């Protein structure tokens, strides 16, 4: 895929993606729960600066934007069809089925730290989308960072 097409697609996609993520963050911050003391320590350990602002919202299905353009992008980068977690700024959606999985929460907390490091939703998305478009979701550096940080928290399901 050419760099020109990639740049054009990200510029086209970015306003809608930024709006959608900001909308999800507002919902999670309004409806979600604070991190427990233990979860807050995990957040701090992976670099989250504003730990008090982070909220979790447990849902049956993690929402996705659902537009044809975003579905096309998701196919291009091999994004999971049914994600079990999603960070939106300081808000985190987690599947109710994964409520007891600390590695998933830590993975998403790394993304929260990345949002902070990059300076907010739009700058985060520029980098994240570029990496995913160039390298694919599974090979994106930001995903590698999140998966790597979560390794010490892996455990058998439902324990």
N, C-alpha and C positions, 0 to 999 in steps of 0.2 A: 504494500500500500504506500502510495507516494506521500511525502511530507506535506506537499501542497494540499492534497485531499484531506489528510489528517487535520491540518491546521484549519482548513475551511470548515470541516465537520464540527470540530470542537467549538469554533466561534459561533456556528449556527446553533449548536446544542446548549452552550453554556448559559444563556439567559434563562431558558426554561428549567434546566437542571438546578441552577442557583435558586430560582424561585421555589421549585418543588422542595429542595432540601431545607430552605429557610422555613417553609410552611410546616414541614415535618418536625423541625426543631421546636417551633412554637408549640405544636401539639404536645410533644413529649415533655417540654418544660412545664406546661400547664397541667398535664394529666399524670405525669410520671412520678416515681418515688425517688427520694434521695438515696445515695449510696449508703450502705451500712458502714460501720467503722472499718471492718475488714476490707470491704470493697474499696473504700476511700484510700486505704493504705496501698492497695494494688494500683489504683489510679495514680497516686503519687509516685509509686515505684517505676511506672512506665513513662513518666514525664508530664502528666496532666498538671497544669499550673493552677487552674481554677476549679479544684476538686468539688467545692461546695456548689458549684453551678450545675454539675452533671446530674442528669435524671435518667432513670430507666423506666421504660414502658413495656410491660410484658403483653404480647399480643398472640392471638391464634395464628395469624398470618402476617408476616412482615410485609408492609406495603411496598409496592413498586409503582413508579409513575404510570406505566401502562400505555403510553402514547406509542404510535407506530414508529416514530423516529427513535425513541428510546429503546424500543424492542429491537430495532435494527442494530443500534449501537451495542446492545447487550449481546446479540448474536455475534457481532464482529469480534468482541473481546472475550467471548466465552464466559460471560458473567453467569453465576449460578441462577437457574430458572426460579428456584424457590429458596431465597436466602433465609437463614435462621437468625441473623443479626444484621443490624445496619446502624451506623453512626451518622447522625445529622447534627453537625456542630457539637454542642454539649448534650445533645439528646441521643439516647440509644434505644432502639427497638431490639427486643430479644423475644424469640419464640418461647411461648409458655412451656413447650416441651423441653426446652434447654435451660430451664430456670436454675438447675443445679449444676450447670457446666461452667466452672470458673474460667476455663481456657477460652470459651467464647466471649465472656464478658471482658477478659483481659485483652483479647484481640480487638474488640470494639473500643476499649479504652485507649489503645494505641492510636486508633484513628482519631479519637477526640484530641489526643496530644498533637497529632499531625495537623488537625484543623487549627489548633492554637499556634503551632510553630509556623505555619504558612500564613497566618494572619486572618483567618476567617474562611467562610464558605467558598466564596468565589476563587480566591487564590489557591485553596486546597483543591478545588475541583479542576482548575487549570492543570495542575501538576498530576493529579490522580488520573484524569482522563487521558492526558498525554502518555503517561506510563502504560495505562491499560491498552490504549490504542496501539502504541508502538510495540509493547512486549507481550500483550495479552494479560488478562486478569491474574492468572496463576503465576506469571513471571514478573509482575509489576513490583518494583522495589518497595513501595509502600505496603503492599500485601505481604511481601517477604518479612518486612520489619514486624508487622502485626502477628504473623504466624510464629516467627521466632520468639517473640516476647511471651507468647501464650504457651510455649512448650513446657515450661516448668509447672504449669497449672493443669496439664492434661491428666485425666484420670478416667477409669472405666465409667460408662454411662450409669446414671442413677445412683451415684455414691457421693 
